[in-house]
Amino acid sequence: MRSNDTRPSFAPVSDVQLVGDARMGIESAFEELVRRYHCKLVNAIRCHVACRMTADDIVQDAWIKAYQNLHQLRVDSNFYFWLLRIAMNSRRRYFNASKNFSPADWMDPQLPQMCQPESSQPDAVAELREDRQRVRRALMRLEEGQRRILMLRDYEQQGYRAISKTLRIKVGTVRSRLHRARSQLRHQLTSSSSS
């Protein structure tokens, strides 16, 4: 870096400022929110929906609802968590309206994404594929709330406070529900491996 660089450094605009500008009708502000969070939102929904096109439809619906309801977002609220709640509600409505889908259609067959095997040996690849399927089946046997809290913590890497805001529960409740969900997943995995 050159010491005589005279270019101004701009601080990134906060989500609060962007939401305020978008509320005033400044389209570029909402476009910036979309740029910031679209990929993250798609990845979060893909954890719950097997079909990529369905996930895209749900995310599109969430963005439309967010735009239409920006006035309802509290100033002190986190935009992304509010948007994620909208998307999760859109997903729920989508599948409630489409009763012909089974819960297995909700999960991406690639989840959970495990590390690629260091070895390209067919046995290692087959074993990894079996492990993925076993974990996926165990996740599907969990109740929705347990599956959701595991996805938020372990797959989206959200902290306890973030999960607390997303689910609108206390941090202590997050910890206890996460512990129960992990215990139940462990039980599902051990019972499936013994059978």
PyMOL commands that place a pseudoatom at each C-alpha (Angstrom):
pseudoatom trace, name=CA, resn=MET, resi=1, chain=A, elem=C, hetatm=0, pos=[0.000, 0.000, 0.000]
pseudoatom trace, name=CA, resn=ARG, resi=2, chain=A, elem=C, hetatm=0, pos=[1.345, 3.398, -0.935]
pseudoatom trace, name=CA, resn=SER, resi=3, chain=A, elem=C, hetatm=0, pos=[1.642, 6.026, 1.762]
pseudoatom trace, name=CA, resn=ASN, resi=4, chain=A, elem=C, hetatm=0, pos=[0.619, 8.824, -0.592]
pseudoatom trace, name=CA, resn=ASP, resi=5, chain=A, elem=C, hetatm=0, pos=[-2.681, 7.161, -1.500]
pseudoatom trace, name=CA, resn=THR, resi=6, chain=A, elem=C, hetatm=0, pos=[-5.249, 9.958, -1.229]
pseudoatom trace, name=CA, resn=ARG, resi=7, chain=A, elem=C, hetatm=0, pos=[-8.353, 7.948, -2.017]
pseudoatom trace, name=CA, resn=PRO, resi=8, chain=A, elem=C, hetatm=0, pos=[-11.012, 8.417, 0.659]
pseudoatom trace, name=CA, resn=SER, resi=9, chain=A, elem=C, hetatm=0, pos=[-11.965, 5.380, 2.706]
pseudoatom trace, name=CA, resn=PHE, resi=10, chain=A, elem=C, hetatm=0, pos=[-15.671, 4.866, 3.038]
pseudoatom trace, name=CA, resn=ALA, resi=11, chain=A, elem=C, hetatm=0, pos=[-17.215, 3.076, 5.958]
pseudoatom trace, name=CA, resn=PRO, resi=12, chain=A, elem=C, hetatm=0, pos=[-19.794, 0.511, 4.892]
pseudoatom trace, name=CA, resn=VAL, resi=13, chain=A, elem=C, hetatm=0, pos=[-23.364, 1.684, 5.235]
pseudoatom trace, name=CA, resn=SER, resi=14, chain=A, elem=C, hetatm=0, pos=[-25.184, -0.061, 8.063]
pseudoatom trace, name=CA, resn=ASP, resi=15, chain=A, elem=C, hetatm=0, pos=[-28.256, -2.190, 7.522]
pseudoatom trace, name=CA, resn=VAL, resi=16, chain=A, elem=C, hetatm=0, pos=[-30.241, 0.285, 9.636]
pseudoatom trace, name=CA, resn=GLN, resi=17, chain=A, elem=C, hetatm=0, pos=[-29.305, 3.098, 7.248]
pseudoatom trace, name=CA, resn=LEU, resi=18, chain=A, elem=C, hetatm=0, pos=[-30.096, 0.969, 4.193]
pseudoatom trace, name=CA, resn=VAL, resi=19, chain=A, elem=C, hetatm=0, pos=[-33.487, -0.029, 5.602]
pseudoatom trace, name=CA, resn=GLY, resi=20, chain=A, elem=C, hetatm=0, pos=[-34.242, 3.628, 6.386]
pseudoatom trace, name=CA, resn=ASP, resi=21, chain=A, elem=C, hetatm=0, pos=[-33.276, 4.656, 2.858]
pseudoatom trace, name=CA, resn=ALA, resi=22, chain=A, elem=C, hetatm=0, pos=[-35.298, 1.799, 1.340]
pseudoatom trace, name=CA, resn=ARG, resi=23, chain=A, elem=C, hetatm=0, pos=[-38.319, 2.897, 3.374]
pseudoatom trace, name=CA, resn=MET, resi=24, chain=A, elem=C, hetatm=0, pos=[-37.962, 6.331, 1.770]
pseudoatom trace, name=CA, resn=GLY, resi=25, chain=A, elem=C, hetatm=0, pos=[-38.104, 4.724, -1.675]
pseudoatom trace, name=CA, resn=ILE, resi=26, chain=A, elem=C, hetatm=0, pos=[-34.411, 4.640, -2.534]
pseudoatom trace, name=CA, resn=GLU, resi=27, chain=A, elem=C, hetatm=0, pos=[-34.235, 1.469, -4.605]
pseudoatom trace, name=CA, resn=SER, resi=28, chain=A, elem=C, hetatm=0, pos=[-30.438, 1.231, -4.528]
pseudoatom trace, name=CA, resn=ALA, resi=29, chain=A, elem=C, hetatm=0, pos=[-30.590, 0.816, -0.735]
pseudoatom trace, name=CA, resn=PHE, resi=30, chain=A, elem=C, hetatm=0, pos=[-32.801, -2.259, -1.005]
pseudoatom trace, name=CA, resn=GLU, resi=31, chain=A, elem=C, hetatm=0, pos=[-30.639, -3.566, -3.847]
pseudoatom trace, name=CA, resn=GLU, resi=32, chain=A, elem=C, hetatm=0, pos=[-27.629, -3.347, -1.527]
pseudoatom trace, name=CA, resn=LEU, resi=33, chain=A, elem=C, hetatm=0, pos=[-29.489, -5.385, 1.118]
pseudoatom trace, name=CA, resn=VAL, resi=34, chain=A, elem=C, hetatm=0, pos=[-30.215, -7.985, -1.557]
pseudoatom trace, name=CA, resn=ARG, resi=35, chain=A, elem=C, hetatm=0, pos=[-26.522, -8.037, -2.542]
pseudoatom trace, name=CA, resn=ARG, resi=36, chain=A, elem=C, hetatm=0, pos=[-25.494, -8.498, 1.088]
pseudoatom trace, name=CA, resn=TYR, resi=37, chain=A, elem=C, hetatm=0, pos=[-27.892, -11.250, 2.043]
pseudoatom trace, name=CA, resn=HIS, resi=38, chain=A, elem=C, hetatm=0, pos=[-29.244, -13.059, -1.014]
pseudoatom trace, name=CA, resn=CYS, resi=39, chain=A, elem=C, hetatm=0, pos=[-26.621, -15.833, -1.130]
pseudoatom trace, name=CA, resn=LYS, resi=40, chain=A, elem=C, hetatm=0, pos=[-26.725, -16.313, 2.636]
pseudoatom trace, name=CA, resn=LEU, resi=41, chain=A, elem=C, hetatm=0, pos=[-30.520, -16.573, 2.545]
pseudoatom trace, name=CA, resn=VAL, resi=42, chain=A, elem=C, hetatm=0, pos=[-30.495, -19.023, -0.360]
pseudoatom trace, name=CA, resn=ASN, resi=43, chain=A, elem=C, hetatm=0, pos=[-28.001, -21.223, 1.495]
pseudoatom trace, name=CA, resn=ALA, resi=44, chain=A, elem=C, hetatm=0, pos=[-30.106, -21.117, 4.653]
pseudoatom trace, name=CA, resn=ILE, resi=45, chain=A, elem=C, hetatm=0, pos=[-33.258, -22.153, 2.784]
pseudoatom trace, name=CA, resn=ARG, resi=46, chain=A, elem=C, hetatm=0, pos=[-31.406, -24.824, 0.787]
pseudoatom trace, name=CA, resn=CYS, resi=47, chain=A, elem=C, hetatm=0, pos=[-30.697, -26.503, 4.129]
pseudoatom trace, name=CA, resn=HIS, resi=48, chain=A, elem=C, hetatm=0, pos=[-34.440, -27.088, 4.399]
pseudoatom trace, name=CA, resn=VAL, resi=49, chain=A, elem=C, hetatm=0, pos=[-35.545, -27.593, 0.798]
pseudoatom trace, name=CA, resn=ALA, resi=50, chain=A, elem=C, hetatm=0, pos=[-34.297, -30.289, -1.582]
pseudoatom trace, name=CA, resn=CYS, resi=51, chain=A, elem=C, hetatm=0, pos=[-35.345, -28.694, -4.852]
pseudoatom trace, name=CA, resn=ARG, resi=52, chain=A, elem=C, hetatm=0, pos=[-33.197, -25.717, -5.901]
pseudoatom trace, name=CA, resn=MET, resi=53, chain=A, elem=C, hetatm=0, pos=[-36.054, -24.148, -7.897]
pseudoatom trace, name=CA, resn=THR, resi=54, chain=A, elem=C, hetatm=0, pos=[-38.395, -24.420, -4.911]
pseudoatom trace, name=CA, resn=ALA, resi=55, chain=A, elem=C, hetatm=0, pos=[-35.774, -22.794, -2.690]
pseudoatom trace, name=CA, resn=ASP, resi=56, chain=A, elem=C, hetatm=0, pos=[-35.361, -19.986, -5.218]
pseudoatom trace, name=CA, resn=ASP, resi=57, chain=A, elem=C, hetatm=0, pos=[-39.145, -19.458, -5.278]
pseudoatom trace, name=CA, resn=ILE, resi=58, chain=A, elem=C, hetatm=0, pos=[-39.274, -19.312, -1.482]
pseudoatom trace, name=CA, resn=VAL, resi=59, chain=A, elem=C, hetatm=0, pos=[-36.381, -16.857, -1.317]
pseudoatom trace, name=CA, resn=GLN, resi=60, chain=A, elem=C, hetatm=0, pos=[-37.961, -14.674, -4.014]
pseudoatom trace, name=CA, resn=ASP, resi=61, chain=A, elem=C, hetatm=0, pos=[-41.220, -14.666, -2.070]
pseudoatom trace, name=CA, resn=ALA, resi=62, chain=A, elem=C, hetatm=0, pos=[-39.331, -13.698, 1.092]
pseudoatom trace, name=CA, resn=TRP, resi=63, chain=A, elem=C, hetatm=0, pos=[-37.641, -10.752, -0.633]
pseudoatom trace, name=CA, resn=ILE, resi=64, chain=A, elem=C, hetatm=0, pos=[-40.976, -9.514, -1.974]
pseudoatom trace, name=CA, resn=LYS, resi=65, chain=A, elem=C, hetatm=0, pos=[-42.615, -9.790, 1.447]
pseudoatom trace, name=CA, resn=ALA, resi=66, chain=A, elem=C, hetatm=0, pos=[-39.637, -8.061, 3.079]
pseudoatom trace, name=CA, resn=TYR, resi=67, chain=A, elem=C, hetatm=0, pos=[-39.838, -5.179, 0.614]
pseudoatom trace, name=CA, resn=GLN, resi=68, chain=A, elem=C, hetatm=0, pos=[-43.582, -4.829, 1.092]
pseudoatom trace, name=CA, resn=ASN, resi=69, chain=A, elem=C, hetatm=0, pos=[-43.295, -4.924, 4.874]
pseudoatom trace, name=CA, resn=LEU, resi=70, chain=A, elem=C, hetatm=0, pos=[-40.153, -2.868, 5.556]
pseudoatom trace, name=CA, resn=HIS, resi=71, chain=A, elem=C, hetatm=0, pos=[-42.275, -0.457, 7.579]
pseudoatom trace, name=CA, resn=GLN, resi=72, chain=A, elem=C, hetatm=0, pos=[-42.955, -3.265, 10.082]
pseudoatom trace, name=CA, resn=LEU, resi=73, chain=A, elem=C, hetatm=0, pos=[-39.275, -3.886, 10.851]
pseudoatom trace, name=CA, resn=ARG, resi=74, chain=A, elem=C, hetatm=0, pos=[-38.362, -2.332, 14.189]
pseudoatom trace, name=CA, resn=VAL, resi=75, chain=A, elem=C, hetatm=0, pos=[-35.419, 0.031, 14.057]
pseudoatom trace, name=CA, resn=ASP, resi=76, chain=A, elem=C, hetatm=0, pos=[-33.471, -2.007, 16.641]
pseudoatom trace, name=CA, resn=SER, resi=77, chain=A, elem=C, hetatm=0, pos=[-34.089, -5.331, 14.846]
pseudoatom trace, name=CA, resn=ASN, resi=78, chain=A, elem=C, hetatm=0, pos=[-31.508, -7.259, 12.849]
pseudoatom trace, name=CA, resn=PHE, resi=79, chain=A, elem=C, hetatm=0, pos=[-32.509, -7.140, 9.184]
pseudoatom trace, name=CA, resn=TYR, resi=80, chain=A, elem=C, hetatm=0, pos=[-31.107, -10.557, 8.234]
pseudoatom trace, name=CA, resn=PHE, resi=81, chain=A, elem=C, hetatm=0, pos=[-32.827, -12.401, 11.093]
pseudoatom trace, name=CA, resn=TRP, resi=82, chain=A, elem=C, hetatm=0, pos=[-36.099, -10.670, 10.256]
pseudoatom trace, name=CA, resn=LEU, resi=83, chain=A, elem=C, hetatm=0, pos=[-35.648, -11.682, 6.603]
pseudoatom trace, name=CA, resn=LEU, resi=84, chain=A, elem=C, hetatm=0, pos=[-34.786, -15.258, 7.616]
pseudoatom trace, name=CA, resn=ARG, resi=85, chain=A, elem=C, hetatm=0, pos=[-37.987, -15.479, 9.687]
pseudoatom trace, name=CA, resn=ILE, resi=86, chain=A, elem=C, hetatm=0, pos=[-39.969, -14.284, 6.654]
pseudoatom trace, name=CA, resn=ALA, resi=87, chain=A, elem=C, hetatm=0, pos=[-38.262, -16.912, 4.469]
pseudoatom trace, name=CA, resn=MET, resi=88, chain=A, elem=C, hetatm=0, pos=[-38.888, -19.701, 6.998]
pseudoatom trace, name=CA, resn=ASN, resi=89, chain=A, elem=C, hetatm=0, pos=[-42.545, -18.681, 7.191]
pseudoatom trace, name=CA, resn=SER, resi=90, chain=A, elem=C, hetatm=0, pos=[-42.706, -18.650, 3.373]
pseudoatom trace, name=CA, resn=ARG, resi=91, chain=A, elem=C, hetatm=0, pos=[-41.212, -22.136, 3.337]
pseudoatom trace, name=CA, resn=ARG, resi=92, chain=A, elem=C, hetatm=0, pos=[-43.769, -23.336, 5.874]
pseudoatom trace, name=CA, resn=ARG, resi=93, chain=A, elem=C, hetatm=0, pos=[-46.648, -21.817, 3.877]
pseudoatom trace, name=CA, resn=TYR, resi=94, chain=A, elem=C, hetatm=0, pos=[-45.297, -23.318, 0.663]
pseudoatom trace, name=CA, resn=PHE, resi=95, chain=A, elem=C, hetatm=0, pos=[-45.232, -26.836, 2.075]
pseudoatom trace, name=CA, resn=ASN, resi=96, chain=A, elem=C, hetatm=0, pos=[-48.534, -26.450, 3.901]
pseudoatom trace, name=CA, resn=ALA, resi=97, chain=A, elem=C, hetatm=0, pos=[-50.080, -25.477, 0.564]
pseudoatom trace, name=CA, resn=SER, resi=98, chain=A, elem=C, hetatm=0, pos=[-48.368, -28.428, -1.118]
pseudoatom trace, name=CA, resn=LYS, resi=99, chain=A, elem=C, hetatm=0, pos=[-49.438, -31.349, 1.028]
pseudoatom trace, name=CA, resn=ASN, resi=100, chain=A, elem=C, hetatm=0, pos=[-48.366, -33.759, -1.714]
pseudoatom trace, name=CA, resn=PHE, resi=101, chain=A, elem=C, hetatm=0, pos=[-44.722, -33.254, -0.631]
pseudoatom trace, name=CA, resn=SER, resi=102, chain=A, elem=C, hetatm=0, pos=[-43.220, -35.512, 1.985]
pseudoatom trace, name=CA, resn=PRO, resi=103, chain=A, elem=C, hetatm=0, pos=[-40.850, -34.138, 4.656]
pseudoatom trace, name=CA, resn=ALA, resi=104, chain=A, elem=C, hetatm=0, pos=[-38.011, -35.894, 2.814]
pseudoatom trace, name=CA, resn=ASP, resi=105, chain=A, elem=C, hetatm=0, pos=[-38.550, -33.375, -0.014]
pseudoatom trace, name=CA, resn=TRP, resi=106, chain=A, elem=C, hetatm=0, pos=[-37.753, -30.571, 2.413]
pseudoatom trace, name=CA, resn=MET, resi=107, chain=A, elem=C, hetatm=0, pos=[-34.140, -31.485, 2.992]
pseudoatom trace, name=CA, resn=ASP, resi=108, chain=A, elem=C, hetatm=0, pos=[-31.329, -31.201, 0.524]
pseudoatom trace, name=CA, resn=PRO, resi=109, chain=A, elem=C, hetatm=0, pos=[-29.994, -34.690, -0.179]
pseudoatom trace, name=CA, resn=GLN, resi=110, chain=A, elem=C, hetatm=0, pos=[-26.463, -33.313, 0.105]
pseudoatom trace, name=CA, resn=LEU, resi=111, chain=A, elem=C, hetatm=0, pos=[-26.982, -32.255, 3.724]
pseudoatom trace, name=CA, resn=PRO, resi=112, chain=A, elem=C, hetatm=0, pos=[-25.191, -32.295, 5.946]
pseudoatom trace, name=CA, resn=GLN, resi=113, chain=A, elem=C, hetatm=0, pos=[-22.266, -31.220, 3.841]
pseudoatom trace, name=CA, resn=MET, resi=114, chain=A, elem=C, hetatm=0, pos=[-19.315, -33.125, 5.179]
pseudoatom trace, name=CA, resn=CYS, resi=115, chain=A, elem=C, hetatm=0, pos=[-15.728, -32.615, 4.158]
pseudoatom trace, name=CA, resn=GLN, resi=116, chain=A, elem=C, hetatm=0, pos=[-14.727, -34.290, 0.975]
pseudoatom trace, name=CA, resn=PRO, resi=117, chain=A, elem=C, hetatm=0, pos=[-12.723, -37.419, 1.683]
pseudoatom trace, name=CA, resn=GLU, resi=118, chain=A, elem=C, hetatm=0, pos=[-8.984, -36.994, 1.510]
pseudoatom trace, name=CA, resn=SER, resi=119, chain=A, elem=C, hetatm=0, pos=[-8.859, -40.256, -0.336]
pseudoatom trace, name=CA, resn=SER, resi=120, chain=A, elem=C, hetatm=0, pos=[-10.486, -40.740, -3.688]
pseudoatom trace, name=CA, resn=GLN, resi=121, chain=A, elem=C, hetatm=0, pos=[-10.734, -44.465, -2.974]
pseudoatom trace, name=CA, resn=PRO, resi=122, chain=A, elem=C, hetatm=0, pos=[-14.177, -45.805, -3.863]
pseudoatom trace, name=CA, resn=ASP, resi=123, chain=A, elem=C, hetatm=0, pos=[-14.568, -47.362, -0.397]
pseudoatom trace, name=CA, resn=ALA, resi=124, chain=A, elem=C, hetatm=0, pos=[-13.968, -44.014, 1.326]
pseudoatom trace, name=CA, resn=VAL, resi=125, chain=A, elem=C, hetatm=0, pos=[-16.380, -42.232, -0.994]
pseudoatom trace, name=CA, resn=ALA, resi=126, chain=A, elem=C, hetatm=0, pos=[-19.041, -44.906, -0.484]
pseudoatom trace, name=CA, resn=GLU, resi=127, chain=A, elem=C, hetatm=0, pos=[-18.601, -44.792, 3.290]
pseudoatom trace, name=CA, resn=LEU, resi=128, chain=A, elem=C, hetatm=0, pos=[-18.939, -41.006, 3.298]
pseudoatom trace, name=CA, resn=ARG, resi=129, chain=A, elem=C, hetatm=0, pos=[-22.073, -41.234, 1.152]
pseudoatom trace, name=CA, resn=GLU, resi=130, chain=A, elem=C, hetatm=0, pos=[-23.574, -43.775, 3.589]
pseudoatom trace, name=CA, resn=ASP, resi=131, chain=A, elem=C, hetatm=0, pos=[-22.716, -41.521, 6.553]
pseudoatom trace, name=CA, resn=ARG, resi=132, chain=A, elem=C, hetatm=0, pos=[-24.397, -38.560, 4.881]
pseudoatom trace, name=CA, resn=GLN, resi=133, chain=A, elem=C, hetatm=0, pos=[-27.524, -40.585, 4.206]
pseudoatom trace, name=CA, resn=ARG, resi=134, chain=A, elem=C, hetatm=0, pos=[-27.587, -41.889, 7.776]
pseudoatom trace, name=CA, resn=VAL, resi=135, chain=A, elem=C, hetatm=0, pos=[-27.276, -38.370, 9.228]
pseudoatom trace, name=CA, resn=ARG, resi=136, chain=A, elem=C, hetatm=0, pos=[-29.898, -37.064, 6.807]
pseudoatom trace, name=CA, resn=ARG, resi=137, chain=A, elem=C, hetatm=0, pos=[-32.353, -39.797, 7.797]
pseudoatom trace, name=CA, resn=ALA, resi=138, chain=A, elem=C, hetatm=0, pos=[-31.674, -39.129, 11.488]
pseudoatom trace, name=CA, resn=LEU, resi=139, chain=A, elem=C, hetatm=0, pos=[-32.264, -35.398, 10.975]
pseudoatom trace, name=CA, resn=MET, resi=140, chain=A, elem=C, hetatm=0, pos=[-35.545, -36.115, 9.204]
pseudoatom trace, name=CA, resn=ARG, resi=141, chain=A, elem=C, hetatm=0, pos=[-36.739, -38.158, 12.193]
pseudoatom trace, name=CA, resn=LEU, resi=142, chain=A, elem=C, hetatm=0, pos=[-36.290, -35.159, 14.485]
pseudoatom trace, name=CA, resn=GLU, resi=143, chain=A, elem=C, hetatm=0, pos=[-39.178, -32.823, 15.098]
pseudoatom trace, name=CA, resn=GLU, resi=144, chain=A, elem=C, hetatm=0, pos=[-39.148, -29.563, 13.120]
pseudoatom trace, name=CA, resn=GLY, resi=145, chain=A, elem=C, hetatm=0, pos=[-38.045, -27.405, 16.062]
pseudoatom trace, name=CA, resn=GLN, resi=146, chain=A, elem=C, hetatm=0, pos=[-35.089, -29.647, 16.866]
pseudoatom trace, name=CA, resn=ARG, resi=147, chain=A, elem=C, hetatm=0, pos=[-34.053, -29.834, 13.220]
pseudoatom trace, name=CA, resn=ARG, resi=148, chain=A, elem=C, hetatm=0, pos=[-34.318, -26.063, 12.858]
pseudoatom trace, name=CA, resn=ILE, resi=149, chain=A, elem=C, hetatm=0, pos=[-32.191, -25.233, 15.897]
pseudoatom trace, name=CA, resn=LEU, resi=150, chain=A, elem=C, hetatm=0, pos=[-29.514, -27.712, 14.778]
pseudoatom trace, name=CA, resn=MET, resi=151, chain=A, elem=C, hetatm=0, pos=[-29.467, -26.193, 11.308]
pseudoatom trace, name=CA, resn=LEU, resi=152, chain=A, elem=C, hetatm=0, pos=[-29.124, -22.668, 12.677]
pseudoatom trace, name=CA, resn=ARG, resi=153, chain=A, elem=C, hetatm=0, pos=[-26.277, -23.570, 15.023]
pseudoatom trace, name=CA, resn=ASP, resi=154, chain=A, elem=C, hetatm=0, pos=[-24.351, -26.322, 13.266]
pseudoatom trace, name=CA, resn=TYR, resi=155, chain=A, elem=C, hetatm=0, pos=[-24.916, -25.614, 9.568]
pseudoatom trace, name=CA, resn=GLU, resi=156, chain=A, elem=C, hetatm=0, pos=[-25.427, -21.847, 9.469]
pseudoatom trace, name=CA, resn=GLN, resi=157, chain=A, elem=C, hetatm=0, pos=[-22.883, -21.365, 12.271]
pseudoatom trace, name=CA, resn=GLN, resi=158, chain=A, elem=C, hetatm=0, pos=[-25.090, -18.860, 14.093]
pseudoatom trace, name=CA, resn=GLY, resi=159, chain=A, elem=C, hetatm=0, pos=[-24.262, -17.892, 17.660]
pseudoatom trace, name=CA, resn=TYR, resi=160, chain=A, elem=C, hetatm=0, pos=[-26.590, -18.409, 20.596]
pseudoatom trace, name=CA, resn=ARG, resi=161, chain=A, elem=C, hetatm=0, pos=[-27.684, -14.752, 20.650]
pseudoatom trace, name=CA, resn=ALA, resi=162, chain=A, elem=C, hetatm=0, pos=[-28.432, -14.792, 16.921]
pseudoatom trace, name=CA, resn=ILE, resi=163, chain=A, elem=C, hetatm=0, pos=[-30.497, -17.965, 17.289]
pseudoatom trace, name=CA, resn=SER, resi=164, chain=A, elem=C, hetatm=0, pos=[-32.239, -16.397, 20.258]
pseudoatom trace, name=CA, resn=LYS, resi=165, chain=A, elem=C, hetatm=0, pos=[-33.277, -13.437, 18.088]
pseudoatom trace, name=CA, resn=THR, resi=166, chain=A, elem=C, hetatm=0, pos=[-34.259, -15.623, 15.141]
pseudoatom trace, name=CA, resn=LEU, resi=167, chain=A, elem=C, hetatm=0, pos=[-36.462, -17.930, 17.223]
pseudoatom trace, name=CA, resn=ARG, resi=168, chain=A, elem=C, hetatm=0, pos=[-37.519, -15.222, 19.691]
pseudoatom trace, name=CA, resn=ILE, resi=169, chain=A, elem=C, hetatm=0, pos=[-36.512, -17.249, 22.722]
pseudoatom trace, name=CA, resn=LYS, resi=170, chain=A, elem=C, hetatm=0, pos=[-34.044, -16.686, 25.561]
pseudoatom trace, name=CA, resn=VAL, resi=171, chain=A, elem=C, hetatm=0, pos=[-30.389, -17.662, 25.175]
pseudoatom trace, name=CA, resn=GLY, resi=172, chain=A, elem=C, hetatm=0, pos=[-30.723, -20.209, 27.991]
pseudoatom trace, name=CA, resn=THR, resi=173, chain=A, elem=C, hetatm=0, pos=[-33.641, -21.785, 26.150]
pseudoatom trace, name=CA, resn=VAL, resi=174, chain=A, elem=C, hetatm=0, pos=[-31.517, -21.948, 22.993]
pseudoatom trace, name=CA, resn=ARG, resi=175, chain=A, elem=C, hetatm=0, pos=[-28.813, -23.820, 24.901]
pseudoatom trace, name=CA, resn=SER, resi=176, chain=A, elem=C, hetatm=0, pos=[-31.221, -26.320, 26.453]
pseudoatom trace, name=CA, resn=ARG, resi=177, chain=A, elem=C, hetatm=0, pos=[-33.117, -26.950, 23.205]
pseudoatom trace, name=CA, resn=LEU, resi=178, chain=A, elem=C, hetatm=0, pos=[-29.858, -27.368, 21.315]
pseudoatom trace, name=CA, resn=HIS, resi=179, chain=A, elem=C, hetatm=0, pos=[-28.640, -29.852, 23.920]
pseudoatom trace, name=CA, resn=ARG, resi=180, chain=A, elem=C, hetatm=0, pos=[-31.887, -31.832, 23.628]
pseudoatom trace, name=CA, resn=ALA, resi=181, chain=A, elem=C, hetatm=0, pos=[-31.777, -31.740, 19.818]
pseudoatom trace, name=CA, resn=ARG, resi=182, chain=A, elem=C, hetatm=0, pos=[-28.182, -33.000, 19.767]
pseudoatom trace, name=CA, resn=SER, resi=183, chain=A, elem=C, hetatm=0, pos=[-29.018, -35.728, 22.264]
pseudoatom trace, name=CA, resn=GLN, resi=184, chain=A, elem=C, hetatm=0, pos=[-31.989, -36.784, 20.160]
pseudoatom trace, name=CA, resn=LEU, resi=185, chain=A, elem=C, hetatm=0, pos=[-29.873, -36.773, 16.983]
pseudoatom trace, name=CA, resn=ARG, resi=186, chain=A, elem=C, hetatm=0, pos=[-27.210, -38.841, 18.747]
pseudoatom trace, name=CA, resn=HIS, resi=187, chain=A, elem=C, hetatm=0, pos=[-29.922, -41.279, 19.875]
pseudoatom trace, name=CA, resn=GLN, resi=188, chain=A, elem=C, hetatm=0, pos=[-31.307, -41.488, 16.333]
pseudoatom trace, name=CA, resn=LEU, resi=189, chain=A, elem=C, hetatm=0, pos=[-27.841, -42.169, 14.931]
pseudoatom trace, name=CA, resn=THR, resi=190, chain=A, elem=C, hetatm=0, pos=[-26.973, -44.851, 17.481]
pseudoatom trace, name=CA, resn=SER, resi=191, chain=A, elem=C, hetatm=0, pos=[-30.330, -46.580, 17.126]
pseudoatom trace, name=CA, resn=SER, resi=192, chain=A, elem=C, hetatm=0, pos=[-30.034, -46.578, 13.333]
pseudoatom trace, name=CA, resn=SER, resi=193, chain=A, elem=C, hetatm=0, pos=[-26.494, -47.982, 13.435]
pseudoatom trace, name=CA, resn=SER, resi=194, chain=A, elem=C, hetatm=0, pos=[-27.498, -50.807, 15.767]
pseudoatom trace, name=CA, resn=SER, resi=195, chain=A, elem=C, hetatm=0, pos=[-30.410, -51.864, 13.578]
for i in range(1, 195): cmd.bond("trace and resi %d" % i, "trace and resi %d" % (i + 1))
show_as sticks, trace
zoom trace
